[in-house]
Amino acid sequence: MVQADDLACESTIGTWWVPADDWWLQRADIAHHARPTPIVDEYLHQLLQQRAEARRREAR
């Protein structure tokens, strides 16, 4: 990421820049970030179980 007054980044998809997060962080409403996330929690639980099972199979 670059500042708005920095040189642009040139890549294979063109010349572009992404502003630094500071501007967004000052204006972002993060009040809801402490709310429970049961769907994501369940997904992560299942993902971790799958990875643990795969490791157990590989260890055999």
Predicted model as a PDB file, atoms N, CA, C, CB and O in Angstrom, pLDDT in the B-factor column:
MODEL        1                                                                  
ATOM      1  N   MET A   1       0.841  -1.183   0.000  1.00 56.00           N  
ATOM      2  CA  MET A   1       0.000   0.000   0.000  1.00 56.00           C  
ATOM      3  C   MET A   1       0.886   1.246   0.000  1.00 56.00           C  
ATOM      4  CB  MET A   1      -0.957  -0.002   1.222  1.00 56.00           C  
ATOM      5  O   MET A   1       2.008   1.229   0.506  1.00 56.00           O  
ATOM      6  N   VAL A   2       0.375   2.288  -0.558  1.00 59.00           N  
ATOM      7  CA  VAL A   2       1.113   3.542  -0.643  1.00 59.00           C  
ATOM      8  C   VAL A   2       0.215   4.694  -0.220  1.00 59.00           C  
ATOM      9  CB  VAL A   2       1.653   3.769  -2.073  1.00 59.00           C  
ATOM     10  O   VAL A   2      -1.007   4.555  -0.154  1.00 59.00           O  
ATOM     11  N   GLN A   3       0.823   5.810   0.059  1.00 63.00           N  
ATOM     12  CA  GLN A   3       0.076   7.028   0.350  1.00 63.00           C  
ATOM     13  C   GLN A   3      -0.422   7.630  -0.971  1.00 63.00           C  
ATOM     14  CB  GLN A   3       0.959   8.054   1.137  1.00 63.00           C  
ATOM     15  O   GLN A   3       0.121   7.327  -2.033  1.00 63.00           O  
ATOM     16  N   ALA A   4      -1.426   8.458  -0.908  1.00 62.00           N  
ATOM     17  CA  ALA A   4      -2.015   9.049  -2.118  1.00 62.00           C  
ATOM     18  C   ALA A   4      -1.006   9.881  -2.900  1.00 62.00           C  
ATOM     19  CB  ALA A   4      -3.211   9.914  -1.749  1.00 62.00           C  
ATOM     20  O   ALA A   4      -1.115   9.999  -4.121  1.00 62.00           O  
ATOM     21  N   ASP A   5      -0.030  10.456  -2.212  1.00 64.00           N  
ATOM     22  CA  ASP A   5       0.940  11.293  -2.910  1.00 64.00           C  
ATOM     23  C   ASP A   5       2.223  10.546  -3.265  1.00 64.00           C  
ATOM     24  CB  ASP A   5       1.275  12.496  -2.066  1.00 64.00           C  
ATOM     25  O   ASP A   5       3.173  11.165  -3.744  1.00 64.00           O  
ATOM     26  N   ASP A   6       2.277   9.230  -3.043  1.00 62.00           N  
ATOM     27  CA  ASP A   6       3.426   8.408  -3.437  1.00 62.00           C  
ATOM     28  C   ASP A   6       3.297   7.996  -4.892  1.00 62.00           C  
ATOM     29  CB  ASP A   6       3.546   7.160  -2.535  1.00 62.00           C  
ATOM     30  O   ASP A   6       2.248   8.170  -5.512  1.00 62.00           O  
ATOM     31  N   LEU A   7       4.380   7.446  -5.428  1.00 63.00           N  
ATOM     32  CA  LEU A   7       4.343   6.929  -6.786  1.00 63.00           C  
ATOM     33  C   LEU A   7       3.443   5.701  -6.850  1.00 63.00           C  
ATOM     34  CB  LEU A   7       5.760   6.590  -7.279  1.00 63.00           C  
ATOM     35  O   LEU A   7       3.342   4.931  -5.895  1.00 63.00           O  
ATOM     36  N   ALA A   8       2.808   5.541  -7.976  1.00 64.00           N  
ATOM     37  CA  ALA A   8       1.910   4.398  -8.151  1.00 64.00           C  
ATOM     38  C   ALA A   8       2.706   3.105  -8.288  1.00 64.00           C  
ATOM     39  CB  ALA A   8       1.010   4.601  -9.381  1.00 64.00           C  
ATOM     40  O   ALA A   8       3.885   3.116  -8.643  1.00 64.00           O  
ATOM     41  N   CYS A   9       2.046   2.007  -8.004  1.00 67.00           N  
ATOM     42  CA  CYS A   9       2.651   0.690  -8.175  1.00 67.00           C  
ATOM     43  C   CYS A   9       2.351   0.204  -9.582  1.00 67.00           C  
ATOM     44  CB  CYS A   9       2.126  -0.323  -7.110  1.00 67.00           C  
ATOM     45  O   CYS A   9       1.201   0.235 -10.022  1.00 67.00           O  
ATOM     46  N   GLU A  10       3.364  -0.237 -10.279  1.00 67.00           N  
ATOM     47  CA  GLU A  10       3.151  -0.758 -11.621  1.00 67.00           C  
ATOM     48  C   GLU A  10       3.209  -2.271 -11.548  1.00 67.00           C  
ATOM     49  CB  GLU A  10       4.205  -0.201 -12.628  1.00 67.00           C  
ATOM     50  O   GLU A  10       4.144  -2.842 -10.986  1.00 67.00           O  
ATOM     51  N   SER A  11       2.207  -2.915 -12.116  1.00 69.00           N  
ATOM     52  CA  SER A  11       2.153  -4.366 -12.108  1.00 69.00           C  
ATOM     53  C   SER A  11       1.645  -4.852 -13.452  1.00 69.00           C  
ATOM     54  CB  SER A  11       1.257  -4.882 -10.962  1.00 69.00           C  
ATOM     55  O   SER A  11       1.404  -4.063 -14.366  1.00 69.00           O  
ATOM     56  N   THR A  12       1.486  -6.166 -13.558  1.00 73.00           N  
ATOM     57  CA  THR A  12       1.015  -6.725 -14.821  1.00 73.00           C  
ATOM     58  C   THR A  12      -0.440  -6.373 -15.100  1.00 73.00           C  
ATOM     59  CB  THR A  12       1.183  -8.227 -14.817  1.00 73.00           C  
ATOM     60  O   THR A  12      -0.890  -6.479 -16.241  1.00 73.00           O  
ATOM     61  N   ILE A  13      -1.186  -5.953 -14.072  1.00 74.00           N  
ATOM     62  CA  ILE A  13      -2.586  -5.578 -14.302  1.00 74.00           C  
ATOM     63  C   ILE A  13      -2.762  -4.074 -14.425  1.00 74.00           C  
ATOM     64  CB  ILE A  13      -3.460  -6.102 -13.178  1.00 74.00           C  
ATOM     65  O   ILE A  13      -3.891  -3.585 -14.467  1.00 74.00           O  
ATOM     66  N   GLY A  14      -1.677  -3.344 -14.482  1.00 73.00           N  
ATOM     67  CA  GLY A  14      -1.762  -1.905 -14.680  1.00 73.00           C  
ATOM     68  C   GLY A  14      -1.042  -1.128 -13.597  1.00 73.00           C  
ATOM     69  O   GLY A  14      -0.371  -1.706 -12.742  1.00 73.00           O  
ATOM     70  N   THR A  15      -1.184   0.172 -13.641  1.00 69.00           N  
ATOM     71  CA  THR A  15      -0.599   1.057 -12.656  1.00 69.00           C  
ATOM     72  C   THR A  15      -1.694   1.507 -11.708  1.00 69.00           C  
ATOM     73  CB  THR A  15       0.095   2.268 -13.328  1.00 69.00           C  
ATOM     74  O   THR A  15      -2.709   2.047 -12.148  1.00 69.00           O  
ATOM     75  N   TRP A  16      -1.510   1.297 -10.432  1.00 68.00           N  
ATOM     76  CA  TRP A  16      -2.547   1.588  -9.468  1.00 68.00           C  
ATOM     77  C   TRP A  16      -1.922   1.815  -8.103  1.00 68.00           C  
ATOM     78  CB  TRP A  16      -3.579   0.454  -9.415  1.00 68.00           C  
ATOM     79  O   TRP A  16      -0.737   1.554  -7.896  1.00 68.00           O  
ATOM     80  N   TRP A  17      -2.725   2.300  -7.183  1.00 65.00           N  
ATOM     81  CA  TRP A  17      -2.287   2.417  -5.794  1.00 65.00           C  
ATOM     82  C   TRP A  17      -3.468   2.176  -4.880  1.00 65.00           C  
ATOM     83  CB  TRP A  17      -1.656   3.803  -5.519  1.00 65.00           C  
ATOM     84  O   TRP A  17      -4.620   2.405  -5.249  1.00 65.00           O  
ATOM     85  N   VAL A  18      -3.165   1.714  -3.690  1.00 64.00           N  
ATOM     86  CA  VAL A  18      -4.169   1.486  -2.657  1.00 64.00           C  
ATOM     87  C   VAL A  18      -3.796   2.392  -1.495  1.00 64.00           C  
ATOM     88  CB  VAL A  18      -4.241  -0.037  -2.219  1.00 64.00           C  
ATOM     89  O   VAL A  18      -2.655   2.344  -1.035  1.00 64.00           O  
ATOM     90  N   PRO A  19      -4.707   3.211  -1.005  1.00 65.00           N  
ATOM     91  CA  PRO A  19      -4.365   4.102   0.094  1.00 65.00           C  
ATOM     92  C   PRO A  19      -4.055   3.326   1.370  1.00 65.00           C  
ATOM     93  CB  PRO A  19      -5.499   5.085   0.343  1.00 65.00           C  
ATOM     94  O   PRO A  19      -4.546   2.214   1.564  1.00 65.00           O  
ATOM     95  N   ALA A  20      -3.248   3.911   2.225  1.00 70.00           N  
ATOM     96  CA  ALA A  20      -2.943   3.310   3.515  1.00 70.00           C  
ATOM     97  C   ALA A  20      -4.211   3.205   4.354  1.00 70.00           C  
ATOM     98  CB  ALA A  20      -1.870   4.128   4.257  1.00 70.00           C  
ATOM     99  O   ALA A  20      -5.164   3.951   4.129  1.00 70.00           O  
ATOM    100  N   ASP A  21      -4.235   2.295   5.310  1.00 73.00           N  
ATOM    101  CA  ASP A  21      -5.419   2.057   6.128  1.00 73.00           C  
ATOM    102  C   ASP A  21      -5.713   3.162   7.136  1.00 73.00           C  
ATOM    103  CB  ASP A  21      -5.267   0.769   6.850  1.00 73.00           C  
ATOM    104  O   ASP A  21      -6.824   3.210   7.664  1.00 73.00           O  
ATOM    105  N   ASP A  22      -4.784   4.033   7.419  1.00 79.00           N  
ATOM    106  CA  ASP A  22      -4.970   5.037   8.464  1.00 79.00           C  
ATOM    107  C   ASP A  22      -6.254   5.842   8.276  1.00 79.00           C  
ATOM    108  CB  ASP A  22      -3.782   5.975   8.494  1.00 79.00           C  
ATOM    109  O   ASP A  22      -6.981   6.068   9.244  1.00 79.00           O  
ATOM    110  N   TRP A  23      -6.541   6.269   7.074  1.00 74.00           N  
ATOM    111  CA  TRP A  23      -7.726   7.076   6.807  1.00 74.00           C  
ATOM    112  C   TRP A  23      -8.985   6.280   7.146  1.00 74.00           C  
ATOM    113  CB  TRP A  23      -7.753   7.535   5.330  1.00 74.00           C  
ATOM    114  O   TRP A  23      -9.893   6.803   7.792  1.00 74.00           O  
ATOM    115  N   TRP A  24      -9.043   5.034   6.720  1.00 74.00           N  
ATOM    116  CA  TRP A  24     -10.227   4.208   6.965  1.00 74.00           C  
ATOM    117  C   TRP A  24     -10.366   3.861   8.434  1.00 74.00           C  
ATOM    118  CB  TRP A  24     -10.166   2.934   6.138  1.00 74.00           C  
ATOM    119  O   TRP A  24     -11.479   3.856   8.961  1.00 74.00           O  
ATOM    120  N   LEU A  25      -9.267   3.572   9.103  1.00 78.00           N  
ATOM    121  CA  LEU A  25      -9.326   3.193  10.513  1.00 78.00           C  
ATOM    122  C   LEU A  25      -9.863   4.317  11.388  1.00 78.00           C  
ATOM    123  CB  LEU A  25      -7.951   2.781  10.999  1.00 78.00           C  
ATOM    124  O   LEU A  25     -10.530   4.058  12.390  1.00 78.00           O  
ATOM    125  N   GLN A  26      -9.583   5.543  11.023  1.00 82.00           N  
ATOM    126  CA  GLN A  26     -10.076   6.681  11.788  1.00 82.00           C  
ATOM    127  C   GLN A  26     -11.585   6.848  11.632  1.00 82.00           C  
ATOM    128  CB  GLN A  26      -9.363   7.954  11.354  1.00 82.00           C  
ATOM    129  O   GLN A  26     -12.235   7.388  12.527  1.00 82.00           O  
ATOM    130  N   ARG A  27     -12.150   6.400  10.524  1.00 82.00           N  
ATOM    131  CA  ARG A  27     -13.559   6.610  10.229  1.00 82.00           C  
ATOM    132  C   ARG A  27     -14.413   5.344  10.367  1.00 82.00           C  
ATOM    133  CB  ARG A  27     -13.696   7.155   8.845  1.00 82.00           C  
ATOM    134  O   ARG A  27     -15.641   5.416  10.314  1.00 82.00           O  
ATOM    135  N   ALA A  28     -13.777   4.207  10.539  1.00 82.00           N  
ATOM    136  CA  ALA A  28     -14.506   2.936  10.562  1.00 82.00           C  
ATOM    137  C   ALA A  28     -15.303   2.772  11.851  1.00 82.00           C  
ATOM    138  CB  ALA A  28     -13.536   1.767  10.399  1.00 82.00           C  
ATOM    139  O   ALA A  28     -14.848   3.138  12.935  1.00 82.00           O  
ATOM    140  N   ASP A  29     -16.476   2.224  11.711  1.00 82.00           N  
ATOM    141  CA  ASP A  29     -17.306   1.895  12.868  1.00 82.00           C  
ATOM    142  C   ASP A  29     -17.028   0.438  13.234  1.00 82.00           C  
ATOM    143  CB  ASP A  29     -18.841   2.131  12.569  1.00 82.00           C  
ATOM    144  O   ASP A  29     -17.487  -0.479  12.552  1.00 82.00           O  
ATOM    145  N   ILE A  30     -16.283   0.233  14.301  1.00 78.00           N  
ATOM    146  CA  ILE A  30     -15.944  -1.128  14.713  1.00 78.00           C  
ATOM    147  C   ILE A  30     -16.692  -1.521  15.978  1.00 78.00           C  
ATOM    148  CB  ILE A  30     -14.437  -1.259  14.936  1.00 78.00           C  
ATOM    149  O   ILE A  30     -16.300  -2.472  16.653  1.00 78.00           O  
ATOM    150  N   ALA A  31     -17.758  -0.808  16.309  1.00 81.00           N  
ATOM    151  CA  ALA A  31     -18.517  -1.086  17.527  1.00 81.00           C  
ATOM    152  C   ALA A  31     -19.099  -2.501  17.526  1.00 81.00           C  
ATOM    153  CB  ALA A  31     -19.638  -0.066  17.687  1.00 81.00           C  
ATOM    154  O   ALA A  31     -19.237  -3.113  18.585  1.00 81.00           O  
ATOM    155  N   HIS A  32     -19.435  -3.014  16.363  1.00 79.00           N  
ATOM    156  CA  HIS A  32     -20.046  -4.335  16.272  1.00 79.00           C  
ATOM    157  C   HIS A  32     -19.033  -5.477  16.282  1.00 79.00           C  
ATOM    158  CB  HIS A  32     -20.873  -4.417  15.029  1.00 79.00           C  
ATOM    159  O   HIS A  32     -19.438  -6.639  16.243  1.00 79.00           O  
ATOM    160  N   HIS A  33     -17.749  -5.193  16.331  1.00 78.00           N  
ATOM    161  CA  HIS A  33     -16.732  -6.234  16.249  1.00 78.00           C  
ATOM    162  C   HIS A  33     -16.711  -7.163  17.460  1.00 78.00           C  
ATOM    163  CB  HIS A  33     -15.386  -5.604  16.085  1.00 78.00           C  
ATOM    164  O   HIS A  33     -16.135  -8.248  17.379  1.00 78.00           O  
ATOM    165  N   ALA A  34     -17.309  -6.778  18.560  1.00 82.00           N  
ATOM    166  CA  ALA A  34     -17.310  -7.623  19.752  1.00 82.00           C  
ATOM    167  C   ALA A  34     -18.522  -8.553  19.811  1.00 82.00           C  
ATOM    168  CB  ALA A  34     -17.273  -6.758  20.994  1.00 82.00           C  
ATOM    169  O   ALA A  34     -18.648  -9.343  20.747  1.00 82.00           O  
ATOM    170  N   ARG A  35     -19.388  -8.472  18.850  1.00 85.00           N  
ATOM    171  CA  ARG A  35     -20.586  -9.314  18.837  1.00 85.00           C  
ATOM    172  C   ARG A  35     -20.201 -10.771  18.548  1.00 85.00           C  
ATOM    173  CB  ARG A  35     -21.605  -8.802  17.781  1.00 85.00           C  
ATOM    174  O   ARG A  35     -19.205 -11.017  17.868  1.00 85.00           O  
ATOM    175  N   PRO A  36     -20.970 -11.729  19.052  1.00 88.00           N  
ATOM    176  CA  PRO A  36     -20.685 -13.147  18.794  1.00 88.00           C  
ATOM    177  C   PRO A  36     -20.801 -13.484  17.307  1.00 88.00           C  
ATOM    178  CB  PRO A  36     -21.638 -14.035  19.604  1.00 88.00           C  
ATOM    179  O   PRO A  36     -21.585 -12.874  16.580  1.00 88.00           O  
ATOM    180  N   THR A  37     -20.024 -14.446  16.877  1.00 90.00           N  
ATOM    181  CA  THR A  37     -20.043 -14.896  15.485  1.00 90.00           C  
ATOM    182  C   THR A  37     -20.193 -16.420  15.457  1.00 90.00           C  
ATOM    183  CB  THR A  37     -18.744 -14.449  14.733  1.00 90.00           C  
ATOM    184  O   THR A  37     -19.242 -17.123  15.113  1.00 90.00           O  
ATOM    185  N   PRO A  38     -21.367 -16.937  15.812  1.00 93.00           N  
ATOM    186  CA  PRO A  38     -21.522 -18.392  15.926  1.00 93.00           C  
ATOM    187  C   PRO A  38     -21.307 -19.152  14.618  1.00 93.00           C  
ATOM    188  CB  PRO A  38     -22.885 -18.703  16.446  1.00 93.00           C  
ATOM    189  O   PRO A  38     -20.791 -20.270  14.648  1.00 93.00           O  
ATOM    190  N   ILE A  39     -21.677 -18.594  13.495  1.00 93.00           N  
ATOM    191  CA  ILE A  39     -21.493 -19.298  12.221  1.00 93.00           C  
ATOM    192  C   ILE A  39     -20.007 -19.418  11.901  1.00 93.00           C  
ATOM    193  CB  ILE A  39     -22.234 -18.564  11.073  1.00 93.00           C  
ATOM    194  O   ILE A  39     -19.537 -20.492  11.526  1.00 93.00           O  
ATOM    195  N   VAL A  40     -19.272 -18.328  12.046  1.00 93.00           N  
ATOM    196  CA  VAL A  40     -17.831 -18.365  11.799  1.00 93.00           C  
ATOM    197  C   VAL A  40     -17.147 -19.264  12.821  1.00 93.00           C  
ATOM    198  CB  VAL A  40     -17.230 -16.943  11.847  1.00 93.00           C  
ATOM    199  O   VAL A  40     -16.245 -20.023  12.464  1.00 93.00           O  
ATOM    200  N   ASP A  41     -17.555 -19.195  14.075  1.00 94.00           N  
ATOM    201  CA  ASP A  41     -16.967 -20.042  15.108  1.00 94.00           C  
ATOM    202  C   ASP A  41     -17.146 -21.523  14.773  1.00 94.00           C  
ATOM    203  CB  ASP A  41     -17.592 -19.730  16.470  1.00 94.00           C  
ATOM    204  O   ASP A  41     -16.210 -22.309  14.915  1.00 94.00           O  
ATOM    205  N   GLU A  42     -18.340 -21.901  14.332  1.00 95.00           N  
ATOM    206  CA  GLU A  42     -18.602 -23.302  13.966  1.00 95.00           C  
ATOM    207  C   GLU A  42     -17.765 -23.707  12.762  1.00 95.00           C  
ATOM    208  CB  GLU A  42     -20.100 -23.518  13.666  1.00 95.00           C  
ATOM    209  O   GLU A  42     -17.207 -24.803  12.732  1.00 95.00           O  
ATOM    210  N   TYR A  43     -17.676 -22.832  11.772  1.00 95.00           N  
ATOM    211  CA  TYR A  43     -16.862 -23.119  10.588  1.00 95.00           C  
ATOM    212  C   TYR A  43     -15.403 -23.345  10.982  1.00 95.00           C  
ATOM    213  CB  TYR A  43     -16.965 -21.966   9.566  1.00 95.00           C  
ATOM    214  O   TYR A  43     -14.781 -24.309  10.535  1.00 95.00           O  
ATOM    215  N   LEU A  44     -14.863 -22.469  11.808  1.00 95.00           N  
ATOM    216  CA  LEU A  44     -13.469 -22.620  12.229  1.00 95.00           C  
ATOM    217  C   LEU A  44     -13.276 -23.897  13.041  1.00 95.00           C  
ATOM    218  CB  LEU A  44     -13.024 -21.402  13.051  1.00 95.00           C  
ATOM    219  O   LEU A  44     -12.254 -24.569  12.900  1.00 95.00           O  
ATOM    220  N   HIS A  45     -14.234 -24.237  13.878  1.00 96.00           N  
ATOM    221  CA  HIS A  45     -14.160 -25.466  14.655  1.00 96.00           C  
ATOM    222  C   HIS A  45     -14.086 -26.680  13.721  1.00 96.00           C  
ATOM    223  CB  HIS A  45     -15.377 -25.581  15.600  1.00 96.00           C  
ATOM    224  O   HIS A  45     -13.250 -27.565  13.906  1.00 96.00           O  
ATOM    225  N   GLN A  46     -14.960 -26.711  12.726  1.00 96.00           N  
ATOM    226  CA  GLN A  46     -14.956 -27.822  11.773  1.00 96.00           C  
ATOM    227  C   GLN A  46     -13.657 -27.866  10.973  1.00 96.00           C  
ATOM    228  CB  GLN A  46     -16.149 -27.710  10.824  1.00 96.00           C  
ATOM    229  O   GLN A  46     -13.104 -28.941  10.743  1.00 96.00           O  
ATOM    230  N   LEU A  47     -13.180 -26.726  10.557  1.00 95.00           N  
ATOM    231  CA  LEU A  47     -11.934 -26.662   9.793  1.00 95.00           C  
ATOM    232  C   LEU A  47     -10.762 -27.194  10.614  1.00 95.00           C  
ATOM    233  CB  LEU A  47     -11.654 -25.221   9.345  1.00 95.00           C  
ATOM    234  O   LEU A  47      -9.946 -27.963  10.108  1.00 95.00           O  
ATOM    235  N   LEU A  48     -10.680 -26.789  11.872  1.00 96.00           N  
ATOM    236  CA  LEU A  48      -9.601 -27.269  12.734  1.00 96.00           C  
ATOM    237  C   LEU A  48      -9.705 -28.775  12.969  1.00 96.00           C  
ATOM    238  CB  LEU A  48      -9.624 -26.528  14.073  1.00 96.00           C  
ATOM    239  O   LEU A  48      -8.685 -29.462  13.020  1.00 96.00           O  
ATOM    240  N   GLN A  49     -10.919 -29.292  13.112  1.00 97.00           N  
ATOM    241  CA  GLN A  49     -11.100 -30.735  13.265  1.00 97.00           C  
ATOM    242  C   GLN A  49     -10.644 -31.480  12.016  1.00 97.00           C  
ATOM    243  CB  GLN A  49     -12.567 -31.061  13.564  1.00 97.00           C  
ATOM    244  O   GLN A  49      -9.985 -32.515  12.119  1.00 97.00           O  
ATOM    245  N   GLN A  50     -10.983 -30.970  10.853  1.00 96.00           N  
ATOM    246  CA  GLN A  50     -10.571 -31.608   9.601  1.00 96.00           C  
ATOM    247  C   GLN A  50      -9.053 -31.617   9.470  1.00 96.00           C  
ATOM    248  CB  GLN A  50     -11.200 -30.888   8.399  1.00 96.00           C  
ATOM    249  O   GLN A  50      -8.469 -32.622   9.066  1.00 96.00           O  
ATOM    250  N   ARG A  51      -8.418 -30.509   9.808  1.00 96.00           N  
ATOM    251  CA  ARG A  51      -6.954 -30.443   9.720  1.00 96.00           C  
ATOM    252  C   ARG A  51      -6.294 -31.393  10.707  1.00 96.00           C  
ATOM    253  CB  ARG A  51      -6.470 -29.015   9.972  1.00 96.00           C  
ATOM    254  O   ARG A  51      -5.305 -32.046  10.376  1.00 96.00           O  
ATOM    255  N   ALA A  52      -6.835 -31.472  11.916  1.00 96.00           N  
ATOM    256  CA  ALA A  52      -6.274 -32.376  12.918  1.00 96.00           C  
ATOM    257  C   ALA A  52      -6.421 -33.825  12.466  1.00 96.00           C  
ATOM    258  CB  ALA A  52      -6.961 -32.168  14.282  1.00 96.00           C  
ATOM    259  O   ALA A  52      -5.501 -34.625  12.637  1.00 96.00           O  
ATOM    260  N   GLU A  53      -7.568 -34.167  11.892  1.00 96.00           N  
ATOM    261  CA  GLU A  53      -7.774 -35.526  11.398  1.00 96.00           C  
ATOM    262  C   GLU A  53      -6.838 -35.841  10.243  1.00 96.00           C  
ATOM    263  CB  GLU A  53      -9.221 -35.719  10.963  1.00 96.00           C  
ATOM    264  O   GLU A  53      -6.311 -36.950  10.162  1.00 96.00           O  
ATOM    265  N   ALA A  54      -6.626 -34.893   9.359  1.00 96.00           N  
ATOM    266  CA  ALA A  54      -5.702 -35.102   8.238  1.00 96.00           C  
ATOM    267  C   ALA A  54      -4.287 -35.327   8.749  1.00 96.00           C  
ATOM    268  CB  ALA A  54      -5.734 -33.900   7.273  1.00 96.00           C  
ATOM    269  O   ALA A  54      -3.567 -36.172   8.215  1.00 96.00           O  
ATOM    270  N   ARG A  55      -3.878 -34.589   9.769  1.00 95.00           N  
ATOM    271  CA  ARG A  55      -2.538 -34.782  10.343  1.00 95.00           C  
ATOM    272  C   ARG A  55      -2.409 -36.162  10.983  1.00 95.00           C  
ATOM    273  CB  ARG A  55      -2.237 -33.690  11.385  1.00 95.00           C  
ATOM    274  O   ARG A  55      -1.369 -36.811  10.877  1.00 95.00           O  
ATOM    275  N   ARG A  56      -3.488 -36.605  11.655  1.00 95.00           N  
ATOM    276  CA  ARG A  56      -3.459 -37.937  12.283  1.00 95.00           C  
ATOM    277  C   ARG A  56      -3.317 -39.025  11.217  1.00 95.00           C  
ATOM    278  CB  ARG A  56      -4.744 -38.175  13.125  1.00 95.00           C  
ATOM    279  O   ARG A  56      -2.578 -39.992  11.403  1.00 95.00           O  
ATOM    280  N   ARG A  57      -4.037 -38.860  10.090  1.00 94.00           N  
ATOM    281  CA  ARG A  57      -3.933 -39.848   9.000  1.00 94.00           C  
ATOM    282  C   ARG A  57      -2.530 -39.867   8.416  1.00 94.00           C  
ATOM    283  CB  ARG A  57      -4.956 -39.542   7.891  1.00 94.00           C  
ATOM    284  O   ARG A  57      -1.994 -40.934   8.117  1.00 94.00           O  
ATOM    285  N   GLU A  58      -1.929 -38.682   8.253  1.00 94.00           N  
ATOM    286  CA  GLU A  58      -0.581 -38.604   7.696  1.00 94.00           C  
ATOM    287  C   GLU A  58       0.443 -39.215   8.636  1.00 94.00           C  
ATOM    288  CB  GLU A  58      -0.214 -37.159   7.397  1.00 94.00           C  
ATOM    289  O   GLU A  58       1.451 -39.753   8.179  1.00 94.00           O  
ATOM    290  N   ALA A  59       0.206 -39.144   9.937  1.00 93.00           N  
ATOM    291  CA  ALA A  59       1.159 -39.654  10.916  1.00 93.00           C  
ATOM    292  C   ALA A  59       1.160 -41.182  10.997  1.00 93.00           C  
ATOM    293  CB  ALA A  59       0.854 -39.073  12.278  1.00 93.00           C  
ATOM    294  O   ALA A  59       2.100 -41.777  11.523  1.00 93.00           O  
ATOM    295  N   ARG A  60       0.125 -41.804  10.486  1.00 88.00           N  
ATOM    296  CA  ARG A  60       0.041 -43.283  10.538  1.00 88.00           C  
ATOM    297  C   ARG A  60       1.023 -43.939   9.659  1.00 88.00           C  
ATOM    298  CB  ARG A  60      -1.316 -43.756  10.164  1.00 88.00           C  
ATOM    299  O   ARG A  60       1.073 -45.167   9.596  1.00 88.00           O  
TER     300      ARG A  60                                                      
ENDMDL                                                                          
END                                                                             
